[in-house]
């Protein structure tokens, strides 16, 4: 006789994994950004390749832009309008302001539109979305480094030797990077829902160009107007940068404190708001 199988089979319950959105206040995934640093490097390298390898002039654009713009503004403001430049040759005065301005005016809109520009990548692959706007700020920073070297060459060409005060350029640039990064994070998150950011940002930058003492010294304005213009943190940054690079007087680092304060606020607000939007960014982009 065949043995009777008396084994009792019990069906095991199936385990289920439920993915739920994080509860509580949104927190920026900075650890995730570090974990995906290879992706950050790839995005930076891709953007640099687009600028330097896939254009006719390549790296020369980083040299030509400040030189050509400085020449145009020098003719309009220095020759036609005869704007004073604190005893400094006007082309030198203008290019010193444009060196910082070109970084800010290029990085902010680039970071602001970065989430929309990478919509396909966001929709297909998971990664901390914070990587995208952070990586967008780096290529303009490379342009700034090249532009700074161009500025040094222009100074030497006009007989202005580098001064020890140039060391104060470091805190000035760090403050500007903080402001730029914070603004880029905030705007890139806003752009996910409001696409008019691509229209609004260039318009605001055009206003800031003439309100930030890029093309003229702050001393040109009447005394009662200077405090109102100084509220703009970019004014203090421009004035301090020029004082460090050019023989125009003493350096007052207190002028960059408003920029540092605004930079901290923008970074904190940008990180928190981006973390909030990141939960649904793939669904609405």
Secondary structure as a PSIPRED ss2 file (coil, helix, strand):
# PSIPRED VFORMAT (PSIPRED V4.0)

   1 X C   1.000  0.000  0.000
   2 X C   1.000  0.000  0.000
   3 X C   1.000  0.000  0.000
   4 X C   1.000  0.000  0.000
   5 X C   1.000  0.000  0.000
   6 X C   1.000  0.000  0.000
   7 X C   1.000  0.000  0.000
   8 X C   1.000  0.000  0.000
   9 X C   1.000  0.000  0.000
  10 X C   1.000  0.000  0.000
  11 X C   1.000  0.000  0.000
  12 X C   1.000  0.000  0.000
  13 X C   1.000  0.000  0.000
  14 X C   1.000  0.000  0.000
  15 X C   1.000  0.000  0.000
  16 X C   1.000  0.000  0.000
  17 X C   1.000  0.000  0.000
  18 X C   1.000  0.000  0.000
  19 X C   1.000  0.000  0.000
  20 X C   1.000  0.000  0.000
  21 X C   1.000  0.000  0.000
  22 X C   1.000  0.000  0.000
  23 X C   1.000  0.000  0.000
  24 X C   1.000  0.000  0.000
  25 X C   1.000  0.000  0.000
  26 X C   1.000  0.000  0.000
  27 X C   1.000  0.000  0.000
  28 X C   1.000  0.000  0.000
  29 X C   1.000  0.000  0.000
  30 X H   0.000  1.000  0.000
  31 X H   0.000  1.000  0.000
  32 X H   0.000  1.000  0.000
  33 X H   0.000  1.000  0.000
  34 X H   0.000  1.000  0.000
  35 X H   0.000  1.000  0.000
  36 X C   1.000  0.000  0.000
  37 X H   0.000  1.000  0.000
  38 X H   0.000  1.000  0.000
  39 X H   0.000  1.000  0.000
  40 X H   0.000  1.000  0.000
  41 X H   0.000  1.000  0.000
  42 X H   0.000  1.000  0.000
  43 X H   0.000  1.000  0.000
  44 X H   0.000  1.000  0.000
  45 X H   0.000  1.000  0.000
  46 X H   0.000  1.000  0.000
  47 X H   0.000  1.000  0.000
  48 X H   0.000  1.000  0.000
  49 X H   0.000  1.000  0.000
  50 X H   0.000  1.000  0.000
  51 X H   0.000  1.000  0.000
  52 X H   0.000  1.000  0.000
  53 X C   1.000  0.000  0.000
  54 X C   1.000  0.000  0.000
  55 X C   1.000  0.000  0.000
  56 X C   1.000  0.000  0.000
  57 X C   1.000  0.000  0.000
  58 X C   1.000  0.000  0.000
  59 X C   1.000  0.000  0.000
  60 X H   0.000  1.000  0.000
  61 X H   0.000  1.000  0.000
  62 X H   0.000  1.000  0.000
  63 X H   0.000  1.000  0.000
  64 X H   0.000  1.000  0.000
  65 X H   0.000  1.000  0.000
  66 X H   0.000  1.000  0.000
  67 X H   0.000  1.000  0.000
  68 X H   0.000  1.000  0.000
  69 X H   0.000  1.000  0.000
  70 X H   0.000  1.000  0.000
  71 X H   0.000  1.000  0.000
  72 X H   0.000  1.000  0.000
  73 X H   0.000  1.000  0.000
  74 X H   0.000  1.000  0.000
  75 X H   0.000  1.000  0.000
  76 X H   0.000  1.000  0.000
  77 X H   0.000  1.000  0.000
  78 X H   0.000  1.000  0.000
  79 X H   0.000  1.000  0.000
  80 X H   0.000  1.000  0.000
  81 X C   1.000  0.000  0.000
  82 X C   1.000  0.000  0.000
  83 X C   1.000  0.000  0.000
  84 X C   1.000  0.000  0.000
  85 X C   1.000  0.000  0.000
  86 X C   1.000  0.000  0.000
  87 X C   1.000  0.000  0.000
  88 X C   1.000  0.000  0.000
  89 X C   1.000  0.000  0.000
  90 X H   0.000  1.000  0.000
  91 X H   0.000  1.000  0.000
  92 X H   0.000  1.000  0.000
  93 X H   0.000  1.000  0.000
  94 X H   0.000  1.000  0.000
  95 X H   0.000  1.000  0.000
  96 X H   0.000  1.000  0.000
  97 X H   0.000  1.000  0.000
  98 X H   0.000  1.000  0.000
  99 X H   0.000  1.000  0.000
 100 X H   0.000  1.000  0.000
 101 X H   0.000  1.000  0.000
 102 X H   0.000  1.000  0.000
 103 X H   0.000  1.000  0.000
 104 X H   0.000  1.000  0.000
 105 X H   0.000  1.000  0.000
 106 X H   0.000  1.000  0.000
 107 X H   0.000  1.000  0.000
 108 X H   0.000  1.000  0.000
 109 X H   0.000  1.000  0.000
 110 X H   0.000  1.000  0.000
 111 X H   0.000  1.000  0.000
 112 X H   0.000  1.000  0.000
 113 X C   1.000  0.000  0.000
 114 X H   0.000  1.000  0.000
 115 X H   0.000  1.000  0.000
 116 X H   0.000  1.000  0.000
 117 X H   0.000  1.000  0.000
 118 X C   1.000  0.000  0.000
 119 X H   0.000  1.000  0.000
 120 X H   0.000  1.000  0.000
 121 X H   0.000  1.000  0.000
 122 X H   0.000  1.000  0.000
 123 X H   0.000  1.000  0.000
 124 X H   0.000  1.000  0.000
 125 X C   1.000  0.000  0.000
 126 X C   1.000  0.000  0.000
 127 X C   1.000  0.000  0.000
 128 X C   1.000  0.000  0.000
 129 X C   1.000  0.000  0.000
 130 X H   0.000  1.000  0.000
 131 X H   0.000  1.000  0.000
 132 X H   0.000  1.000  0.000
 133 X H   0.000  1.000  0.000
 134 X H   0.000  1.000  0.000
 135 X H   0.000  1.000  0.000
 136 X H   0.000  1.000  0.000
 137 X H   0.000  1.000  0.000
 138 X H   0.000  1.000  0.000
 139 X H   0.000  1.000  0.000
 140 X H   0.000  1.000  0.000
 141 X H   0.000  1.000  0.000
 142 X H   0.000  1.000  0.000
 143 X H   0.000  1.000  0.000
 144 X H   0.000  1.000  0.000
 145 X H   0.000  1.000  0.000
 146 X H   0.000  1.000  0.000
 147 X H   0.000  1.000  0.000
 148 X H   0.000  1.000  0.000
 149 X H   0.000  1.000  0.000
 150 X H   0.000  1.000  0.000
 151 X H   0.000  1.000  0.000
 152 X H   0.000  1.000  0.000
 153 X H   0.000  1.000  0.000
 154 X H   0.000  1.000  0.000
 155 X H   0.000  1.000  0.000
 156 X H   0.000  1.000  0.000
 157 X H   0.000  1.000  0.000
 158 X C   1.000  0.000  0.000
 159 X C   1.000  0.000  0.000
 160 X C   1.000  0.000  0.000
 161 X C   1.000  0.000  0.000
 162 X C   1.000  0.000  0.000
 163 X C   1.000  0.000  0.000
 164 X H   0.000  1.000  0.000
 165 X H   0.000  1.000  0.000
 166 X H   0.000  1.000  0.000
 167 X H   0.000  1.000  0.000
 168 X H   0.000  1.000  0.000
 169 X H   0.000  1.000  0.000
 170 X H   0.000  1.000  0.000
 171 X H   0.000  1.000  0.000
 172 X H   0.000  1.000  0.000
 173 X H   0.000  1.000  0.000
 174 X H   0.000  1.000  0.000
 175 X H   0.000  1.000  0.000
 176 X H   0.000  1.000  0.000
 177 X H   0.000  1.000  0.000
 178 X H   0.000  1.000  0.000
 179 X H   0.000  1.000  0.000
 180 X H   0.000  1.000  0.000
 181 X H   0.000  1.000  0.000
 182 X H   0.000  1.000  0.000
 183 X H   0.000  1.000  0.000
 184 X H   0.000  1.000  0.000
 185 X H   0.000  1.000  0.000
 186 X H   0.000  1.000  0.000
 187 X H   0.000  1.000  0.000
 188 X H   0.000  1.000  0.000
 189 X H   0.000  1.000  0.000
 190 X H   0.000  1.000  0.000
 191 X H   0.000  1.000  0.000
 192 X H   0.000  1.000  0.000
 193 X H   0.000  1.000  0.000
 194 X C   1.000  0.000  0.000
 195 X C   1.000  0.000  0.000
 196 X C   1.000  0.000  0.000
 197 X H   0.000  1.000  0.000
 198 X H   0.000  1.000  0.000
 199 X H   0.000  1.000  0.000
 200 X H   0.000  1.000  0.000
 201 X H   0.000  1.000  0.000
 202 X H   0.000  1.000  0.000
 203 X H   0.000  1.000  0.000
 204 X H   0.000  1.000  0.000
 205 X H   0.000  1.000  0.000
 206 X H   0.000  1.000  0.000
 207 X H   0.000  1.000  0.000
 208 X H   0.000  1.000  0.000
 209 X H   0.000  1.000  0.000
 210 X H   0.000  1.000  0.000
 211 X H   0.000  1.000  0.000
 212 X C   1.000  0.000  0.000
 213 X C   1.000  0.000  0.000
 214 X C   1.000  0.000  0.000
 215 X C   1.000  0.000  0.000
 216 X C   1.000  0.000  0.000
 217 X C   1.000  0.000  0.000
 218 X H   0.000  1.000  0.000
 219 X H   0.000  1.000  0.000
 220 X H   0.000  1.000  0.000
 221 X C   1.000  0.000  0.000
 222 X C   1.000  0.000  0.000
 223 X H   0.000  1.000  0.000
 224 X H   0.000  1.000  0.000
 225 X H   0.000  1.000  0.000
 226 X H   0.000  1.000  0.000
 227 X H   0.000  1.000  0.000
 228 X H   0.000  1.000  0.000
 229 X H   0.000  1.000  0.000
 230 X H   0.000  1.000  0.000
 231 X C   1.000  0.000  0.000
 232 X C   1.000  0.000  0.000
 233 X H   0.000  1.000  0.000
 234 X H   0.000  1.000  0.000
 235 X H   0.000  1.000  0.000
 236 X H   0.000  1.000  0.000
 237 X H   0.000  1.000  0.000
 238 X H   0.000  1.000  0.000
 239 X H   0.000  1.000  0.000
 240 X H   0.000  1.000  0.000
 241 X H   0.000  1.000  0.000
 242 X H   0.000  1.000  0.000
 243 X H   0.000  1.000  0.000
 244 X H   0.000  1.000  0.000
 245 X H   0.000  1.000  0.000
 246 X C   1.000  0.000  0.000
 247 X C   1.000  0.000  0.000
 248 X C   1.000  0.000  0.000
 249 X C   1.000  0.000  0.000
 250 X C   1.000  0.000  0.000
 251 X C   1.000  0.000  0.000
 252 X C   1.000  0.000  0.000
 253 X H   0.000  1.000  0.000
 254 X H   0.000  1.000  0.000
 255 X H   0.000  1.000  0.000
 256 X H   0.000  1.000  0.000
 257 X H   0.000  1.000  0.000
 258 X H   0.000  1.000  0.000
 259 X H   0.000  1.000  0.000
 260 X H   0.000  1.000  0.000
 261 X H   0.000  1.000  0.000
 262 X H   0.000  1.000  0.000
 263 X H   0.000  1.000  0.000
 264 X H   0.000  1.000  0.000
 265 X H   0.000  1.000  0.000
 266 X H   0.000  1.000  0.000
 267 X H   0.000  1.000  0.000
 268 X H   0.000  1.000  0.000
 269 X H   0.000  1.000  0.000
 270 X H   0.000  1.000  0.000
 271 X H   0.000  1.000  0.000
 272 X H   0.000  1.000  0.000
 273 X H   0.000  1.000  0.000
 274 X H   0.000  1.000  0.000
 275 X H   0.000  1.000  0.000
 276 X H   0.000  1.000  0.000
 277 X H   0.000  1.000  0.000
 278 X H   0.000  1.000  0.000
 279 X C   1.000  0.000  0.000
 280 X C   1.000  0.000  0.000
 281 X H   0.000  1.000  0.000
 282 X H   0.000  1.000  0.000
 283 X H   0.000  1.000  0.000
 284 X H   0.000  1.000  0.000
 285 X C   1.000  0.000  0.000
